[in-house]
């Protein structure tokens, strides 16, 4: 969380030295809110990411479903793969972010296509 202990890159790796079994969650929205690029968090948690919260953002900075905004999911998923991540991806979604379940399905399909492309 951008307002909590892990609010900047570097903290996780320092904690990891003292707690070798520590695993972390990458939340791209929280990374955006922290003001640091998510890529810095991926590098900081490399090899220790348990799961990932994904969201997109439109041109006005409003959160939206993956595939409806400007976030580069292909780059993000490639970086995660390169960092050794092969875990669960969670779409972080709020009630006002979609109109019906078909929109959620399209978002899942969008991410699946990228994952299939990356391999």
N, C-alpha and C positions, 0 to 999 in steps of 0.2 A: 504494500500500500504506500502510495506516495507520501502519506502523512505519518507513517509508522517507522519502525527501526530501519527496515530495508528500503530506504528512500533514495539511495544513490548507489551506482555500481561500485564494487570494491568491498562492500560490507559482507556480502555472502562469502566471498573467498576467504576473508579473515575469520569468519565464524567457522567455515569448513575446516580450517587448519586445527581448530580446537575440538570440533565435532565431525570426525571424518565420515560418518554415516548420514550427515545432513543432506536432505533433498529440498529443492525449492520449486516454486510455481512461477512460471513466467506469465505475467498478465500484461498484454500489450497496451491495454487502456491505462493501467497504472503506470507503466513506463512513460506513456505520453504525458500523463498528468505530472510526473516527476520532473519533466523537462529534459530528461536524458534519453538518448536513442535506445530503443529496445535492444539493438545490436550489442550495446555495452553490457546489458543484463545477461544476454545469451552467453557472451564471452565470460562474464563473471561466474556464471553457474555451469559452465561447460562440463558435461559428464554427470551432472547432478540435478537435472531438471526432471521432476516427477510428472508434471502435466502442465498444459498451457491453456490459458484463457485467451480466446481470439475475439476480436471485434474490429469493425471497420469504422472509418470516420469520413464524413462528407466534407465538402469544401468550406463549410461554415464551422467545422469542428464538432459537429453533432455525431454521437455514436450511432452506428447503423449496422445492419447485418453484413457479414462478409460478402463481398461482391457488389455491394451497393455504394461503395465509397472509393477512397483514393489509396487505401493501404495496399502495399505491394506484398500480397500473400505468398507469391512464388518465391520472392527473395527471402521472406521470413522462414518459410518452411524449408528452404534449402539450407539456410544458416542453422536451423534447428537440427537438421539431419547431420550436417557437418560437425555439430557440437555433440553428436552421439545420442541425440534424443530420438526415441522411437516409442513414445508413450501416448497417452490420451490427449486429445484436443477437445476443448469445450468451447462452444460458441457462447460468448457472454451476450445475452440478449435481455432486453427489458420490454415490458408490455407495449409501450408506445413505439417500439422499434419495428413492428410488423403488423400486418392487417389480418393475415390468416396463416394456417399451417403450411400452405403451398409455398409461401415466401420462405419459411424456415427450410423446407425441403430443397428449394432452389439454392439456398445458401450452402446447405450440406453438399449438394451435388457439385456446386462450384469448387468447394474445397477438395472434394474427392477427385475431381478432374486434375487439379494441381498436384495432389499427392500421387496419383497414377502417373502423371507426366514426369515427376521427379524420380519415382521408383522407390 
